Amino acid sequence: MAWRSWRNYYKDVAPFTVLVAMEFIIAGLNTLFKAATLTGMSYHVFMVYDYAFAALLLLPAPFFSYRSSVLPPLGFPVLRKIGLLALIGISCQITGYTGLIYSSPTLSSVMANLMPAFTFILAIFFRMEELVWSRSSSKAKVMGTIISITGALVVTLYKGPPIFKASKPSMSFHQPLNSFGVDSNWVIGGAFFTAQFTLIPLWFVVLTQIMEEYPAELTVIFFYNFCVCFMALVVALVVERNASAWRTWSDIALASVVCWGIFSSCMNNTVHSWALRLKGPVYVAMFKPFSTVAASALGIIFLGETPHLGSLIGATTISIGFYTVMWGKAKEATLEDSGSGSSNSTTVDPPSSQKVPLLQSYKNRTSVEPVH
């Protein structure tokens, strides 16, 4: 009984808890990064230092994986997929950082609510989700996806009047916060965030396939960080011709590099790898709306952001779409559970038509227990 309780905690409670916590942490990191860029920090150089620091933290991981007798060999096919993952990841980071410079962490978190919809679309394309028009659950998922995209268009194209005037920010910077506060830059920021949150679901799908072949989170993320660091270095050497951009900046910029290296490039990526192996990409993407409230509060308190009506309407619309998709997912899971329960009463083996999660296929091919 104790073992069953621990197993249920590991598979259900633990992923929920850590994913919620990571969304609040990422919202805080976005606020810290926005503050650092206002001091003149180059985000291209920031990426090099960030991923180099994260790779250094995870440097011992490949040694333990190499000595492990339960892991499959780390061959070229897996390394090639990690390289593809790094290419997608650096594209996500560049578009995300550019969006933050043009707009705000609040807009980033609001637009992040698009991820469940985009992940659902990609999951259908990669045959990881089933779409049956005769089922209300499928109709709800499609309708929720359309509503979420509509909300994203609202929050991007309509800023609206301020809801209330924020108080003076608790941090002071050399550059005023609203230097990019015109509507054109808000739209540009929203466009970059749309690109970012279209690429992240693809990142989830590729990482899910990597974890299926090589279920060692720390080692995979080490090679991922190393590849992204190398790619970011090439980009930074081309873009940043001024040598002064490579020097250490203010205290808040240095703190941003360290915090991003520890909590995002290292911890967040490792947590997502582990959760993707257990639950799949759609489950992981559904936690993005938790960051909206945290980012809004941090932006108002620390950056002096003024909340606008467009953000409120768009966030509400996206949330409605998000929970519509999740209702469809929950109803679908209930139908699958009841179907598997009735079939198990007559036979031990599941029917061939029963849907098998993507992350389960590695376990079906080997009897080796997953490595944590």
Salt bridges, closest charged atoms under 4 A:
ASP12 OD1 - LYS279 NZ 2.79
GLU23 OE1 - LYS288 NZ 3.32
GLU129 OE1 - LYS141 NZ 3.22
GLU129 OE2 - LYS329 NZ 2.49
GLU130 OE1 - ARG135 NH1 3.64
GLU212 OE2 - ARG365 NH1 3.96
GLU213 OE2 - LYS81 NZ 2.28
GLU217 OE2 - ARG277 NH2 2.62
GLU332 OE2 - LYS141 NZ 2.92
